[in-house]
Amino acid sequence: MDFELKSLSVAQAATLAVDALVVLVPESDPKAEGALGQLISQAIAHKDLDNGPGQLVSAYRPAGIKAARLVLVRAGDGNASAVRKAVSGAIASLKHPSVQKLALVTSLLTLSEDAVRAAMVALADASYSYTTTKPSAKPRHLGKVVVGVADAGAVRAGFEAGRATVAGVEFAKEWANRPGNHATPTHLADAAKQLAKKPGIRVDVLGPKQVAALGMGAFLAVAQGSEEPLRFIVMHYQGAAKSQAPVVLVGKGITFDTGGISLKPGAEMDEMKFDMGGAASVLGTFAALAELKPAINVVGLIPSCENMPDGRAIKPGDVVRSMSGQTIEILNTDAEGRLILCDALTYAARFKPRSVVDIATLTGACVIALGAVRSGLFSPRDELAQALQQAGEKSGDLCWRMPLDDEYAEGLKSNFADMGNVAGRAGGSITAAKFLQKFTADLPWAHLDIAGTAWKSGAAKGATGRPVPLLVQYLLDEAQRDAGAPASAKPRARVKAKA
């Protein structure tokens, strides 16, 4: 999708040669001139445009407006949440093949950079269409979007972040939505290699023999029941001096999860293609980094395999040795994500990172705790946890910090290994995090459990692309903290580019 930023008054918007015009209207009566301003005033006066974010009225070929379609939509006081709701509703009413070029006019509002980004991400999400394995699906017809604001210079950095975030979210959605036979570990490695064609990104892909040489016994154990060979994807983005410690992102890449010998129930098992949502978010974040080019170094680690119930598969009661040297009793083969992540976390230490953040669709317990609104955030480091939570609030990709008391690890004790891979049912998302913590030593580590936020079920079934917005904002904040400037002060990308 091609975004363009313009300083645009309401009167100027009326003259745009676009297929549809969406105008965000504040809750207070706006003062606008010209034919479009008159239409807004009339809609409000006749109570056709109710107050409340998302309330809208549509018109076809209105007099004095060059656009064929017009949507006036309330956007409250212009905060990011209200703007997101307004744009989502407006775009949902414009899914027509003839709407290929659209103008989103926000000039009546004083928008923050965060609100501009929220509008762009909401617009892309509302118009998204997955077509890779569904030729009959209606493709996205909307290709060009003009974002009209009161002062382009004031929100340019937010626009840049929005454009890159859209690119990253859609890359993550594409790979998370693909069925397991179209998104194998080898396919994910190929996707990473495609990103390596962009400046500043390098990718190394390790196979089973190399992973075995590293001593990643836990990762190998999960993969051994599948015909598909594992892949350990190592991505590097260099935007700063080589001497600068990187942020390491670790994404769980289980491309299909049957549960292994501890087989899952058949109902909704198809959704286990989304179990590589963490890996997809790392790929998407690197796609966004390639667009934004922030002054920071980032390493992405994606341990990827299938979890299958083959005759060679690990069994409950088996004991495996992790890369750290710690042994693990496999009490439940459906707790496999933590087994591949623990070896990747041990590997992460070699980069002497400034921080390590793992992202995983790890536990159903986190869905019970937080639903689909916030991702679970676990970290023993207050500063890191606060930075991630603030990035989530700023980007609208919310998370919530959960406890990590030592007492939660009691259930992981084993009579036959250094630890079991599961504890009791109670506090399952926390005990899973406590398991991962055993492999982080003194690393500045955080864990994001995205089991409730990485995809939607039911009629809206599909990947969300979360937590790409959170991760992108966190990296921008870290880069600008190094530069000693606010996170929105130094945009590095072009104003007009394709996402």
C-alpha positions as CSV (number, residue, x, y, z in Angstrom):
1,M,0.0,0.0,0.0
2,D,1.3,3.4,-1.0
3,F,0.9,6.1,1.6
4,E,1.5,9.8,1.0
5,L,1.5,12.6,3.6
6,K,0.1,16.0,2.7
7,S,-0.8,19.2,4.5
8,L,-4.4,19.6,3.5
9,S,-7.3,21.8,4.5
10,V,-10.9,20.6,4.3
11,A,-11.5,22.9,1.4
12,Q,-8.5,21.5,-0.5
13,A,-9.7,18.0,0.3
14,A,-12.9,18.6,-1.6
15,T,-10.9,19.1,-4.8
16,L,-8.9,15.9,-4.6
17,A,-9.3,13.4,-7.5
18,V,-9.8,10.3,-5.4
19,D,-12.3,7.5,-5.3
20,A,-13.3,8.0,-1.7
21,L,-12.8,10.8,0.8
22,V,-12.9,9.9,4.6
23,V,-13.0,12.9,6.9
24,L,-12.5,12.6,10.6
25,V,-14.8,14.9,12.5
26,P,-14.1,15.9,16.1
27,E,-16.8,15.7,18.8
28,S,-16.9,19.5,19.1
29,D,-18.6,21.3,16.2
30,P,-15.8,22.0,13.7
31,K,-15.3,25.2,11.7
32,A,-14.7,24.3,8.1
33,E,-15.2,26.2,4.9
34,G,-16.4,25.4,1.4
35,A,-18.8,22.7,0.1
36,L,-17.3,20.0,2.3
37,G,-17.5,22.2,5.4
38,Q,-21.1,22.9,4.7
39,L,-21.9,19.2,4.4
40,I,-20.3,18.5,7.7
41,S,-22.3,21.3,9.4
42,Q,-25.5,20.1,7.8
43,A,-24.9,16.5,8.9
44,I,-24.3,17.6,12.5
45,A,-27.3,20.1,12.5
46,H,-29.7,17.5,11.2
47,K,-28.3,14.9,13.7
48,D,-27.3,12.6,10.9
49,L,-23.8,12.4,12.4
50,D,-24.1,11.3,16.0
51,N,-21.4,11.9,18.5
52,G,-19.2,9.0,19.6
53,P,-16.1,7.6,17.9
54,G,-17.0,5.5,14.9
55,Q,-20.4,7.1,14.2
56,L,-20.5,7.9,10.5
57,V,-22.6,9.1,7.6
58,S,-21.9,8.3,3.9
59,A,-22.7,10.1,0.7
60,Y,-22.4,9.2,-3.0
61,R,-21.2,11.9,-5.4
62,P,-22.2,14.8,-3.2
63,A,-22.4,18.3,-4.8
64,G,-19.2,20.3,-4.7
65,I,-17.0,17.2,-3.8
66,K,-14.7,15.7,-6.5
67,A,-14.5,12.3,-4.8
68,A,-17.2,9.8,-5.8
69,R,-17.7,8.6,-2.2
70,L,-17.6,10.6,1.0
71,V,-17.6,9.3,4.6
72,L,-17.8,11.6,7.5
73,V,-16.9,9.8,10.7
74,R,-16.6,11.0,14.3
75,A,-13.2,10.7,15.9
76,G,-13.8,12.0,19.4
77,D,-11.1,14.2,20.7
78,G,-8.6,12.8,18.2
79,N,-6.8,10.4,20.6
80,A,-5.2,7.3,19.1
81,S,-7.9,4.9,20.3
82,A,-10.8,7.0,19.0
83,V,-9.0,7.6,15.7
84,R,-8.4,3.8,15.3
85,K,-12.1,3.1,15.9
86,A,-13.2,5.8,13.5
87,V,-10.9,4.7,10.7
88,S,-11.8,1.0,11.1
89,G,-15.5,1.8,10.8
90,A,-15.1,4.1,7.8
91,I,-12.9,1.7,5.8
92,A,-15.3,-1.2,6.5
93,S,-17.9,0.8,4.6
94,L,-15.7,1.3,1.6
95,K,-14.7,-2.2,0.5
96,H,-15.6,-1.8,-3.1
97,P,-13.4,-2.6,-6.2
98,S,-13.8,1.0,-7.4
99,V,-12.2,2.4,-4.3
100,Q,-8.5,2.3,-5.4
101,K,-7.4,5.7,-4.2
102,L,-8.5,7.2,-1.0
103,A,-7.8,10.3,1.0
104,L,-8.0,10.2,4.8
105,V,-8.5,13.8,6.0
106,T,-7.6,14.6,9.6
107,S,-7.2,18.3,9.3
108,L,-10.1,19.2,11.7
109,L,-8.3,17.4,14.5
110,T,-5.0,18.2,16.2
111,L,-3.5,14.7,16.0
112,S,-0.4,13.4,17.7
113,E,2.1,11.4,15.9
114,D,0.8,8.3,17.7
115,A,-2.7,9.0,16.4
116,V,-1.5,9.4,12.8
117,R,0.2,6.0,13.1
118,A,-2.9,4.5,14.6
119,A,-5.0,5.8,11.7
120,M,-2.6,4.2,9.1
121,V,-2.4,0.9,10.9
122,A,-6.2,0.7,11.3
123,L,-6.7,1.6,7.7
124,A,-4.4,-1.1,6.5
125,D,-5.9,-3.7,8.9
126,A,-9.5,-2.9,7.8
127,S,-8.6,-3.2,4.1
128,Y,-6.4,-6.3,4.4
129,S,-7.2,-9.4,2.4
130,Y,-5.3,-12.8,2.5
131,T,-5.2,-14.3,-1.0
132,T,-2.1,-16.5,-1.1
133,T,-3.9,-19.9,-0.9
134,K,-7.4,-18.5,-1.7
135,P,-7.6,-17.5,-5.3
136,S,-11.3,-16.8,-4.9
137,A,-10.8,-14.2,-2.3
138,K,-11.4,-10.6,-3.2
139,P,-8.0,-8.9,-3.2
140,R,-7.4,-5.5,-1.7
141,H,-8.2,-2.9,-4.3
142,L,-7.2,0.0,-2.3
143,G,-3.6,0.8,-3.3
144,K,-3.0,4.6,-2.8
145,V,-3.8,6.5,0.4
146,V,-3.3,10.2,0.9
147,V,-3.1,11.1,4.6
148,G,-4.2,14.7,4.9
149,V,-3.2,16.6,8.0
150,A,-3.2,20.2,9.2
151,D,0.6,20.3,9.4
152,A,2.6,17.5,7.7
153,G,5.9,18.6,9.3
154,A,4.5,18.2,12.8
155,V,3.6,14.6,12.4
156,R,6.1,13.3,9.8
157,A,7.9,11.0,12.2
158,G,4.6,9.4,13.2
159,F,3.7,8.9,9.5
160,E,7.1,7.3,8.9
161,A,6.6,4.9,11.9
162,G,3.1,4.2,10.6
163,R,4.2,3.3,7.1
164,A,6.9,1.0,8.4
165,T,4.6,-0.6,11.0
166,V,2.1,-1.4,8.3
167,A,4.8,-3.0,6.2
168,G,5.9,-5.1,9.2
169,V,2.4,-6.1,10.4
170,E,1.4,-7.2,6.9
171,F,4.6,-9.3,6.5
172,A,3.8,-10.9,9.8
173,K,0.2,-11.5,8.9
174,E,1.1,-13.1,5.6
175,W,3.3,-15.7,7.1
176,A,1.2,-16.4,10.2
177,N,-1.9,-16.8,8.0
178,R,-0.3,-19.3,5.6
179,P,-1.3,-23.0,6.3
180,G,1.4,-25.2,7.8
181,N,2.2,-26.8,4.4
182,H,2.8,-23.4,2.9
183,A,4.8,-22.1,5.9
184,T,7.2,-24.9,6.9
185,P,10.5,-24.1,8.7
186,T,12.2,-24.0,5.3
187,H,9.6,-21.5,4.0
188,L,10.2,-19.3,7.0
189,A,14.0,-19.4,6.4
190,D,13.3,-18.4,2.7
191,A,11.2,-15.5,3.9
192,A,14.1,-14.3,6.1
193,K,16.4,-14.6,3.2
194,Q,14.1,-12.4,1.2
195,L,14.4,-9.7,3.9
196,A,18.2,-10.1,3.7
197,K,18.1,-8.6,0.2
198,K,17.3,-5.3,1.9
199,P,20.2,-3.0,3.1
200,G,21.4,-3.5,6.6
201,I,20.0,-7.0,7.0
202,R,22.0,-10.3,7.0
203,V,20.6,-13.8,7.6
204,D,22.2,-17.1,8.5
205,V,20.2,-20.3,8.5
206,L,21.3,-23.3,10.5
207,G,20.1,-26.9,9.8
208,P,19.8,-30.0,12.0
209,K,23.6,-30.9,12.0
210,Q,24.6,-27.4,13.0
211,V,22.0,-27.2,15.7
212,A,23.2,-30.6,17.0
213,A,26.8,-29.4,17.0
214,L,25.6,-26.5,19.2
215,G,24.2,-28.9,21.7
216,M,20.6,-27.7,21.4
217,G,19.1,-31.0,22.7
218,A,15.7,-29.5,23.7
219,F,15.2,-27.9,20.2
220,L,16.2,-31.1,18.5
221,A,13.9,-33.2,20.7
222,V,10.8,-31.3,19.6
223,A,11.8,-31.5,15.9
224,Q,12.7,-35.2,15.8
225,G,9.1,-36.3,15.3
226,S,8.6,-34.4,12.1
227,E,9.5,-35.2,8.5
228,E,10.2,-31.4,8.0
229,P,13.7,-30.5,8.9
230,L,14.2,-27.8,11.6
231,R,15.7,-24.4,10.8
232,F,17.4,-22.0,13.2
233,I,17.2,-18.6,11.6
234,V,19.6,-16.0,12.8
235,M,18.9,-12.4,11.5
236,H,21.1,-9.3,11.9
237,Y,20.1,-5.7,11.4
238,Q,23.0,-3.3,11.8
239,G,22.0,0.3,12.1
240,A,24.6,1.4,14.6
241,A,28.3,0.8,15.2
242,K,29.3,-2.8,15.5
243,S,30.5,-2.2,19.0
244,Q,27.0,-1.3,20.2
245,A,25.2,-4.2,22.0
246,P,22.2,-5.4,20.1
247,V,18.6,-6.0,21.2
248,V,17.9,-9.7,20.6
249,L,14.4,-10.7,19.6
250,V,13.6,-14.5,19.9
251,G,10.5,-15.7,18.1
252,K,8.8,-19.1,18.7
253,G,8.6,-20.7,15.3
254,I,6.4,-23.9,15.7
255,T,4.9,-24.0,12.2
256,F,2.4,-26.5,13.2
257,D,1.6,-27.9,16.7
258,T,-0.3,-31.1,17.0
259,G,0.8,-31.4,20.7
260,G,3.0,-34.3,19.8
261,I,2.3,-37.5,21.8
262,S,0.3,-35.4,24.2
263,L,-2.1,-34.9,21.3
264,K,-4.3,-31.8,21.2
265,P,-8.1,-32.2,20.8
266,G,-9.2,-32.1,17.2
267,A,-11.5,-29.1,17.5
268,E,-9.8,-25.9,16.3
269,M,-6.4,-27.7,15.8
270,D,-6.2,-26.0,12.5
271,E,-5.4,-22.8,14.4
272,M,-2.2,-24.3,15.5
273,K,-0.7,-23.0,12.2
274,F,-0.6,-19.7,14.2
275,D,1.8,-21.2,16.7
276,M,4.7,-19.5,14.8
277,G,3.2,-16.1,15.6
278,G,6.3,-15.1,17.5
279,A,8.5,-16.0,14.6
280,A,6.2,-14.0,12.3
281,S,6.4,-11.0,14.5
282,V,10.3,-11.1,14.4
283,L,10.2,-11.3,10.6
284,G,7.7,-8.4,10.5
285,T,9.8,-6.3,12.8
286,F,12.8,-6.8,10.6
287,A,10.7,-5.8,7.6
288,A,9.8,-2.6,9.4
289,L,13.5,-2.0,10.4
290,A,14.4,-2.1,6.7
291,E,12.0,0.7,6.1
292,L,12.8,2.9,9.1
293,K,16.6,2.3,9.4
294,P,16.9,3.3,13.0
295,A,20.3,3.7,14.6
296,I,20.3,0.5,16.6
297,N,21.6,-3.1,16.2
298,V,19.1,-5.9,16.4
299,V,19.5,-9.7,16.3
300,G,16.5,-11.9,15.5
301,L,16.5,-15.6,16.5
302,I,13.9,-18.0,15.2
303,P,14.0,-21.6,16.2
304,S,11.5,-23.3,13.9
305,C,10.2,-26.8,13.6
306,E,6.9,-28.8,13.7
307,N,5.6,-30.7,16.7
308,M,4.4,-34.0,15.4
309,P,3.4,-37.4,16.9
310,D,5.7,-39.6,14.8
311,G,7.3,-42.8,16.0
312,R,10.5,-40.9,16.6
313,A,8.7,-38.2,18.6
314,I,9.7,-37.4,22.2
315,K,7.5,-39.1,24.8
316,P,6.2,-38.0,28.2
317,G,8.9,-39.0,30.7
318,D,11.8,-38.5,28.3
319,V,14.7,-36.5,29.6
320,V,16.7,-34.2,27.2
321,R,19.8,-32.0,27.7
322,S,19.5,-28.3,26.7
323,M,22.2,-26.2,25.3
324,S,22.8,-24.7,28.7
325,G,23.6,-28.2,30.1
326,Q,20.5,-28.3,32.2
327,T,18.3,-31.4,31.8
328,I,14.6,-31.3,31.3
329,E,12.0,-34.0,32.0
330,I,9.3,-33.9,29.3
331,L,6.1,-34.2,31.3
332,N,3.9,-32.9,28.4
333,T,5.0,-32.9,24.8
334,D,2.5,-30.1,24.1
335,A,4.6,-27.7,26.2
336,E,7.1,-27.7,23.3
337,G,7.5,-24.0,22.6
338,R,9.5,-23.4,25.8
339,L,11.8,-26.3,24.8
340,I,12.8,-24.6,21.5
341,L,13.0,-21.2,23.1
342,C,15.2,-22.2,26.0
343,D,18.0,-23.2,23.6
344,A,17.6,-20.0,21.6
345,L,17.8,-18.0,24.8
346,T,21.1,-19.7,25.7
347,Y,22.3,-18.9,22.2
348,A,21.3,-15.3,22.6
349,A,23.9,-14.7,25.4
350,R,26.7,-14.9,22.9
351,F,25.7,-11.5,21.5
352,K,26.2,-9.8,24.9
353,P,22.8,-8.1,24.3
354,R,21.5,-4.9,25.8
355,S,18.2,-6.7,26.1
356,V,16.5,-10.0,25.1
357,V,12.8,-10.2,24.3
358,D,11.2,-13.5,23.4
359,I,7.9,-13.6,21.8
360,A,5.7,-16.7,21.8
361,T,2.2,-18.1,21.5
362,L,3.1,-20.0,24.6
363,T,0.1,-20.8,26.9
364,G,-3.6,-21.0,26.8
365,A,-3.4,-19.9,30.4
366,C,-2.4,-16.4,29.2
367,V,-5.6,-16.3,27.1
368,I,-7.6,-17.1,30.2
369,A,-5.8,-14.4,32.2
370,L,-5.8,-11.5,29.7
371,G,-8.1,-12.5,26.8
372,A,-7.3,-11.0,23.4
373,V,-6.8,-7.4,24.6
374,R,-3.3,-7.4,26.1
375,S,-0.3,-9.7,25.6
376,G,1.3,-11.1,28.8
377,L,4.6,-9.4,29.8
378,F,7.1,-11.1,32.1
379,S,10.4,-9.7,33.2
380,P,12.5,-9.5,36.3
381,R,13.9,-6.2,35.1
382,D,11.8,-3.2,36.0
383,E,13.4,-0.9,33.5
384,L,12.9,-3.3,30.6
385,A,9.4,-4.1,31.6
386,Q,8.5,-0.4,31.8
387,A,10.0,0.3,28.4
388,L,8.0,-2.5,26.8
389,Q,4.8,-1.5,28.5
390,Q,5.2,2.1,27.5
391,A,6.0,1.0,23.9
392,G,2.7,-0.9,23.9
393,E,0.7,2.0,25.2
394,K,2.2,4.4,22.7
395,S,1.7,2.0,19.7
396,G,-1.7,0.8,20.8
397,D,-0.4,-2.8,21.0
398,L,-1.0,-3.4,24.6
399,C,0.6,-5.7,27.1
400,W,0.4,-6.2,30.9
401,R,3.1,-7.1,33.3
402,M,2.6,-10.4,35.2
403,P,4.4,-11.7,38.3
404,L,7.5,-13.8,38.4
405,D,7.7,-14.7,42.1
406,D,10.2,-17.5,42.8
407,E,7.5,-19.6,44.5
408,Y,5.9,-20.2,41.1
409,A,8.9,-22.3,40.0
410,E,8.3,-24.9,42.8
411,G,6.1,-26.9,40.5
412,L,8.8,-27.3,37.9
413,K,10.9,-29.6,40.2
414,S,11.6,-33.1,38.9
415,N,12.9,-36.3,40.5
416,F,14.6,-37.3,37.2
417,A,16.0,-34.1,35.7
418,D,17.0,-30.6,36.7
419,M,13.4,-29.5,35.9
420,G,10.2,-30.6,34.4
421,N,8.8,-28.7,31.4
422,V,5.4,-28.1,33.0
423,A,4.1,-27.4,36.5
424,G,0.5,-27.7,37.6
425,R,-2.4,-26.1,35.9
426,A,-2.6,-23.1,38.2
427,G,-0.7,-20.0,37.0
428,G,0.3,-21.8,33.8
429,S,1.5,-18.7,31.9
430,I,3.7,-17.7,34.9
431,T,5.2,-21.2,35.4
432,A,6.0,-21.3,31.7
433,A,7.8,-17.9,32.1
434,K,9.6,-19.3,35.1
435,F,10.8,-22.2,33.0
436,L,12.3,-19.8,30.4
437,Q,13.8,-17.7,33.1
438,K,16.0,-20.6,34.1
439,F,17.9,-20.1,30.8
440,T,18.4,-16.4,30.9
441,A,21.0,-16.3,33.7
442,D,21.9,-12.6,34.1
443,L,20.5,-11.5,30.8
444,P,18.2,-8.4,30.7
445,W,15.3,-10.6,29.6
446,A,11.6,-10.2,29.0
447,H,9.0,-12.6,27.7
448,L,5.8,-11.7,25.7
449,D,3.1,-14.4,25.7
450,I,1.0,-13.6,22.7
451,A,-1.3,-16.6,22.7
452,G,-4.3,-14.4,23.1
453,T,-3.3,-11.6,20.8
454,A,-1.5,-13.2,17.8
455,W,-4.7,-14.2,16.0
456,K,-8.5,-14.1,16.0
457,S,-10.8,-17.0,15.9
458,G,-14.4,-17.4,14.6
459,A,-15.7,-15.5,11.6
460,A,-12.7,-13.1,11.8
461,K,-10.2,-15.9,11.9
462,G,-6.7,-14.6,11.0
463,A,-3.5,-13.3,12.2
464,T,-3.3,-9.8,13.8
465,G,0.4,-9.1,13.2
466,R,0.8,-8.3,16.9
467,P,3.1,-7.5,18.6
468,V,5.0,-5.9,15.7
469,P,3.8,-2.4,16.6
470,L,5.0,-2.8,20.2
471,L,8.4,-4.2,19.1
472,V,8.9,-1.5,16.5
473,Q,8.1,1.3,19.0
474,Y,10.4,-0.3,21.6
475,L,13.3,-0.4,19.1
476,L,12.7,3.2,18.1
477,D,12.6,4.3,21.7
478,E,15.9,2.5,22.4
479,A,17.5,4.0,19.3
480,Q,16.4,7.5,20.2
481,R,17.4,7.0,23.9
482,D,20.9,6.3,22.6
483,A,20.8,9.5,20.5
484,G,19.6,11.5,23.5
485,A,16.4,12.7,21.7
486,P,12.7,12.0,21.9
487,A,11.6,8.9,20.0
488,S,9.8,11.0,17.4
489,A,12.5,13.6,16.8
490,K,14.7,12.1,14.1
491,P,12.8,10.4,11.2
492,R,15.2,8.6,8.9
493,A,12.9,7.3,6.1
494,R,11.3,8.8,3.1
495,V,8.0,10.7,3.5
496,K,6.5,8.8,0.5
497,A,7.1,5.2,0.0
498,K,5.4,1.9,-0.5
499,A,4.3,-0.3,2.4
